[in-house]
Amino acid sequence: MHARRWPAARFVVVVAALVFSLHAATPADYRQKLGVYVWGKLAGGLEAAVADVKRLGAGGCVRVAIGPSWDPSGKNGNSPLDVKIRRADYRALLAAFSVVMLTAYDSASSEKYKWGRLDAQHLAATRDEFRRFTLELAKTPGRRIVSNWEFENDCPARQWLSCQEYYQARLDGILDGRKQAKALGYPGEVLTAFEFTIVPGFAGRPSGLVEVATKLKGIDFISYSCWWSIGSDAGASKVSQDFAYVVPLLRNFASGKKLTNRLIIGEFGEYWNMHPTDERMKALVDASIDTGAEYLFDWVLYDQPGNKDEWGRDASHFGKYTPSRTLTPQGREFQHWFQ
């Protein structure tokens, strides 16, 4: 699903004649709104991952993948979402956090939407799988946010019409499941998110938020995977200014298009071997929370040895822990935010 990368170019925001009066987030803000992304090779399955997230202090929210292309056991399986979420490891994760964002993909579509329009049978099967998945999520208390992964990377630009139909089927299934869950008195809250990577006005790159999300019904959050807005050479002050600009930009755009303006920073991060201290990422988090982001998810819980970016460079040093579950320099800095 993910091949993490660091952009060679980035979306440059222009901040002219603006004075920002930003407030540093508190440990309570971090505990409520800041989580870690659980994906890739895990040190000991989801049970160990939950313990390691808690050891960081990030006990309020977490993001995890679920679907055919990744499994916490390391063995990919094609079980439907409603079957997989009933497993003991996923149930334990849901019970451990009041907010869980799930990057979810169904087995019914088999990713065929990436290559052409799905027929009515496949769309109906996708809708029903997400309906069943939502019912399972709603059986336990807490907020569950069901999302895609980075629309512009999930879907080739030439297939955005087929992707739009597929994404609407997902959303319709979740809405169906919510209605049923409410009628059955289930305690869980299941919400939806549309994740994208390209902001409105990005020269030369079409935005899924602009071209597709504005045509979908049933989105509760927009989720910005914000790699293009993080300059590899920017200092903390510049990062703060950029996110104090881009978060309101996105929320105002969404409001103007009659979309939800509830915003998640779905992915952010940096290489700890390049940036061993926390000033830049803390500036990003503080500015985002101060300007209205409801949740943020840091990439990623464990280092992923062998990962490469699209230019073939080492991309393994994003983790809060090494594969042996020892805190990385970034993990130690991150841990202090919650104290």
C-alpha positions as CSV (number, residue, x, y, z in Angstrom):
1,M,0.0,0.0,0.0
2,H,2.6,2.5,1.0
3,A,6.0,3.3,-0.5
4,R,7.1,6.2,1.6
5,R,9.1,8.9,-0.1
6,W,10.6,12.3,0.5
7,P,9.7,14.8,-2.3
8,A,12.5,16.4,-4.2
9,A,10.2,19.3,-4.8
10,R,7.5,20.6,-2.5
11,F,4.4,22.8,-2.6
12,V,5.7,26.2,-1.5
13,V,3.3,28.4,0.3
14,V,3.7,32.1,0.2
15,V,3.1,33.9,3.4
16,A,3.1,37.7,2.8
17,A,2.5,40.4,5.4
18,L,1.0,37.9,7.9
19,V,1.8,37.7,11.5
20,F,1.0,34.5,13.3
21,S,0.2,34.3,16.9
22,L,0.4,30.5,17.4
23,H,0.1,28.7,20.7
24,A,2.2,25.7,21.6
25,A,0.0,22.6,22.1
26,T,-0.1,21.1,25.5
27,P,0.6,17.5,26.5
28,A,-3.1,17.1,26.9
29,D,-3.6,18.2,23.3
30,Y,-1.0,15.7,22.1
31,R,-2.6,12.9,24.1
32,Q,-6.0,13.6,22.6
33,K,-5.1,14.5,19.0
34,L,-1.7,13.1,18.1
35,G,-1.2,9.4,17.1
36,V,1.2,7.1,15.2
37,Y,0.6,5.1,12.0
38,V,0.9,1.4,12.5
39,W,2.0,-0.2,9.2
40,G,4.8,-2.2,7.7
41,K,6.9,-4.8,9.4
42,L,5.9,-5.0,13.0
43,A,8.2,-6.0,15.9
44,G,5.7,-8.4,17.4
45,G,2.3,-8.1,15.8
46,L,-0.5,-5.7,16.8
47,E,-0.3,-6.6,20.5
48,A,3.3,-5.4,20.7
49,A,2.5,-2.4,18.5
50,V,-0.3,-1.3,20.9
51,A,2.0,-1.6,23.9
52,D,4.7,0.4,22.1
53,V,2.3,3.2,21.1
54,K,1.2,3.4,24.7
55,R,4.8,3.4,25.9
56,L,5.3,6.6,23.8
57,G,2.4,8.2,25.6
58,A,0.2,8.4,22.5
59,G,-2.8,6.7,24.1
60,G,-5.6,8.7,22.6
61,C,-5.7,7.9,18.9
62,V,-3.9,5.6,16.4
63,R,-4.0,4.9,12.7
64,V,-3.7,1.4,11.3
65,A,-4.1,-0.3,7.9
66,I,-6.5,-3.1,7.2
67,G,-7.2,-5.0,4.0
68,P,-5.8,-7.5,1.5
69,S,-2.5,-5.8,0.8
70,W,-1.1,-5.6,4.4
71,D,-1.6,-7.7,7.5
72,P,0.0,-7.3,10.9
73,S,0.9,-10.9,10.9
74,G,3.1,-10.4,7.9
75,K,1.0,-12.8,5.8
76,N,-1.3,-11.1,3.4
77,G,-4.8,-12.5,3.3
78,N,-7.9,-11.8,1.3
79,S,-10.5,-12.0,4.1
80,P,-13.3,-9.4,3.9
81,L,-13.0,-6.4,6.1
82,D,-15.8,-7.5,8.5
83,V,-14.1,-10.9,9.0
84,K,-10.6,-9.4,9.5
85,I,-11.8,-6.8,12.0
86,R,-13.3,-9.6,14.2
87,R,-9.8,-11.1,14.8
88,A,-8.5,-10.9,18.3
89,D,-5.5,-8.6,17.4
90,Y,-7.7,-6.0,15.7
91,R,-10.3,-6.2,18.5
92,A,-7.6,-5.6,21.1
93,L,-6.4,-2.5,19.2
94,L,-9.9,-1.1,18.9
95,A,-10.4,-1.6,22.6
96,A,-7.1,0.2,23.5
97,F,-7.9,3.5,21.8
98,S,-10.9,5.8,21.9
99,V,-10.1,7.0,18.3
100,V,-8.8,4.7,15.6
101,M,-8.3,5.8,12.0
102,L,-8.4,2.8,9.6
103,T,-6.9,2.8,6.2
104,A,-9.3,0.3,4.8
105,Y,-9.6,-1.6,1.5
106,D,-12.0,-4.3,0.6
107,S,-11.5,-7.7,-0.9
108,A,-14.6,-7.4,-3.1
109,S,-13.1,-4.8,-5.5
110,S,-9.7,-6.5,-5.7
111,E,-8.3,-3.1,-6.7
112,K,-9.9,-3.4,-10.1
113,Y,-11.0,0.3,-9.9
114,K,-7.4,1.2,-10.6
115,W,-7.6,-0.2,-14.2
116,G,-11.2,0.5,-15.2
117,R,-14.8,1.1,-14.2
118,L,-16.3,-1.5,-11.9
119,D,-19.5,-3.2,-13.0
120,A,-22.6,-3.0,-10.9
121,Q,-21.9,-6.3,-9.3
122,H,-18.5,-5.3,-8.0
123,L,-19.8,-1.9,-6.8
124,A,-22.6,-3.6,-4.9
125,A,-20.2,-6.0,-3.4
126,T,-17.9,-3.2,-2.3
127,R,-20.8,-1.3,-0.8
128,D,-22.0,-4.4,1.1
129,E,-18.5,-5.2,2.5
130,F,-18.1,-1.7,3.9
131,R,-21.6,-1.9,5.3
132,R,-20.7,-5.1,7.2
133,F,-17.4,-3.6,8.2
134,T,-19.1,-0.6,9.7
135,L,-21.5,-2.8,11.7
136,E,-18.6,-4.6,13.2
137,L,-16.8,-1.4,14.1
138,A,-19.9,0.1,15.7
139,K,-20.3,-2.9,18.1
140,T,-17.7,-1.4,20.5
141,P,-17.5,2.1,22.0
142,G,-15.2,4.7,20.5
143,R,-14.7,6.8,17.3
144,R,-13.6,4.9,14.2
145,I,-12.6,6.9,11.1
146,V,-12.6,4.8,7.8
147,S,-10.3,6.3,5.2
148,N,-8.6,5.6,1.9
149,W,-4.8,6.1,1.4
150,E,-3.6,9.1,-0.5
151,F,-6.0,9.4,-3.4
152,E,-3.6,10.7,-6.0
153,N,-1.3,7.7,-5.3
154,D,-4.0,5.2,-4.9
155,C,-5.6,6.1,-8.2
156,P,-3.9,6.7,-11.6
157,A,-5.2,10.1,-13.0
158,R,-6.6,8.4,-16.1
159,Q,-8.9,6.3,-13.9
160,W,-10.3,9.0,-11.6
161,L,-13.9,8.4,-12.9
162,S,-13.8,4.7,-12.0
163,C,-12.1,5.6,-8.7
164,Q,-14.8,8.1,-7.9
165,E,-17.5,5.5,-8.5
166,Y,-15.6,3.0,-6.3
167,Y,-15.1,5.6,-3.5
168,Q,-18.8,6.5,-3.5
169,A,-19.7,2.8,-3.1
170,R,-17.4,2.7,-0.1
171,L,-19.0,5.7,1.4
172,D,-22.5,4.5,0.7
173,G,-21.7,1.2,2.4
174,I,-20.5,3.0,5.5
175,L,-23.6,5.2,5.6
176,D,-25.8,2.1,5.2
177,G,-23.9,0.5,8.1
178,R,-24.3,3.5,10.3
179,K,-28.0,3.6,9.9
180,Q,-28.3,-0.1,10.7
181,A,-25.9,0.3,13.7
182,K,-28.0,3.2,15.1
183,A,-31.2,1.1,14.7
184,L,-29.5,-1.7,16.6
185,G,-28.3,0.5,19.4
186,Y,-24.6,-0.1,18.8
187,P,-22.4,2.2,20.8
188,G,-19.6,2.9,18.4
189,E,-19.3,6.0,16.1
190,V,-18.1,5.3,12.6
191,L,-17.0,8.3,10.5
192,T,-15.5,8.7,7.0
193,A,-12.4,10.4,5.6
194,F,-11.1,11.3,2.2
195,E,-7.3,11.4,2.0
196,F,-5.4,13.4,-0.6
197,T,-1.8,14.6,-1.1
198,I,-2.2,17.5,-3.5
199,V,-3.6,20.9,-2.4
200,P,-5.7,23.2,-4.5
201,G,-3.6,25.3,-6.8
202,F,-0.6,23.0,-6.9
203,A,0.9,23.8,-10.3
204,G,1.1,20.9,-12.7
205,R,-0.5,18.3,-10.4
206,P,-4.3,17.6,-10.3
207,S,-5.8,17.4,-6.8
208,G,-8.1,14.6,-5.7
209,L,-9.6,17.0,-3.2
210,V,-10.6,19.4,-6.0
211,E,-11.5,16.9,-8.7
212,V,-13.1,14.0,-6.9
213,A,-13.9,14.8,-3.2
214,T,-16.1,17.7,-4.2
215,K,-18.3,15.2,-6.1
216,L,-18.6,12.6,-3.4
217,K,-21.3,12.4,-0.7
218,G,-20.8,11.3,2.8
219,I,-17.4,12.6,3.8
220,D,-17.0,13.5,7.4
221,F,-13.3,14.5,7.4
222,I,-10.7,15.5,4.8
223,S,-7.3,14.0,5.5
224,Y,-4.2,15.7,4.1
225,S,-1.1,13.5,3.8
226,C,1.2,16.5,3.9
227,W,4.5,15.4,2.5
228,W,4.5,18.0,-0.2
229,S,4.2,20.8,2.4
230,I,7.3,19.7,4.5
231,G,10.5,21.2,3.1
232,S,13.5,19.0,3.8
233,D,15.6,22.1,4.4
234,A,13.0,24.3,6.2
235,G,13.6,25.4,9.7
236,A,11.0,25.1,12.5
237,S,9.8,28.7,12.0
238,K,9.2,28.1,8.3
239,V,7.4,24.8,8.9
240,S,5.2,26.6,11.5
241,Q,4.3,29.4,9.0
242,D,3.6,26.9,6.2
243,F,1.2,24.8,8.3
244,A,-0.5,27.9,9.8
245,Y,-1.2,28.8,6.2
246,V,-2.1,25.5,4.6
247,V,-4.5,24.1,7.2
248,P,-6.8,27.2,7.0
249,L,-6.4,27.1,3.2
250,L,-7.7,23.6,3.0
251,R,-10.5,24.1,5.5
252,N,-11.6,27.3,3.7
253,F,-11.5,25.6,0.3
254,A,-13.6,22.7,1.7
255,S,-16.2,25.0,3.2
256,G,-16.5,26.9,0.0
257,K,-17.3,23.7,-1.9
258,K,-19.9,22.6,0.7
259,L,-17.5,19.9,1.9
260,T,-16.8,19.2,5.6
261,N,-14.0,21.4,6.9
262,R,-13.0,18.9,9.6
263,L,-9.4,18.2,8.9
264,I,-6.9,15.4,9.7
265,I,-3.2,15.5,9.0
266,G,-3.2,11.9,7.9
267,E,0.5,11.5,7.5
268,F,3.5,13.6,8.5
269,G,7.1,12.8,9.4
270,E,10.8,13.1,8.7
271,Y,13.9,11.0,8.7
272,W,15.4,10.8,12.2
273,N,18.9,10.3,10.8
274,M,18.6,13.6,9.0
275,H,16.6,15.5,11.8
276,P,17.4,13.9,15.2
277,T,15.7,16.7,17.2
278,D,12.0,17.5,17.3
279,E,11.7,21.2,16.5
280,R,10.4,20.9,13.0
281,M,7.8,18.3,13.7
282,K,6.7,20.0,16.9
283,A,6.2,23.2,14.9
284,L,4.1,21.3,12.4
285,V,1.9,19.8,15.0
286,D,1.5,22.9,17.1
287,A,0.6,25.1,14.0
288,S,-1.9,22.4,12.7
289,I,-3.7,22.0,16.0
290,D,-3.8,25.8,16.6
291,T,-5.4,26.3,13.2
292,G,-8.0,23.6,13.5
293,A,-6.7,20.1,12.7
294,E,-8.6,17.6,14.8
295,Y,-6.1,14.7,14.6
296,L,-2.5,14.1,13.3
297,F,-0.8,10.8,12.6
298,D,3.0,10.5,12.5
299,W,4.6,8.1,10.1
300,V,5.5,5.5,11.3
301,L,5.8,3.3,14.5
302,Y,8.8,1.1,13.5
303,D,11.8,1.7,11.3
304,Q,11.4,-0.3,8.0
305,P,14.9,-1.6,7.0
306,G,15.2,-1.9,3.3
307,N,12.6,0.7,2.4
308,K,13.5,2.9,-0.5
309,D,12.0,6.1,-1.9
310,E,11.2,6.6,-5.6
311,W,14.8,7.7,-6.2
312,G,16.3,4.6,-4.6
313,R,17.4,6.3,-1.5
314,D,17.2,4.8,2.0
315,A,13.8,5.5,3.4
316,S,13.9,3.4,6.5
317,H,14.4,5.9,9.3
318,F,11.0,7.2,10.0
319,G,10.3,5.0,13.0
320,K,9.7,5.8,16.7
321,Y,11.3,2.4,17.4
322,T,13.9,0.2,15.8
323,P,12.7,-3.3,14.8
324,S,14.0,-4.6,18.2
325,R,11.5,-2.2,19.9
326,T,14.2,0.2,21.1
327,L,13.3,3.9,20.9
328,T,15.0,5.8,18.1
329,P,16.3,9.4,18.7
330,Q,13.0,10.6,17.1
331,G,11.0,8.3,19.4
332,R,12.7,9.7,22.5
333,E,11.9,13.2,21.4
334,F,8.3,12.3,20.5
335,Q,7.8,10.6,23.9
336,H,8.5,13.9,25.7
337,W,5.6,15.7,24.0
338,F,3.1,13.6,26.0
339,Q,4.6,14.2,29.4
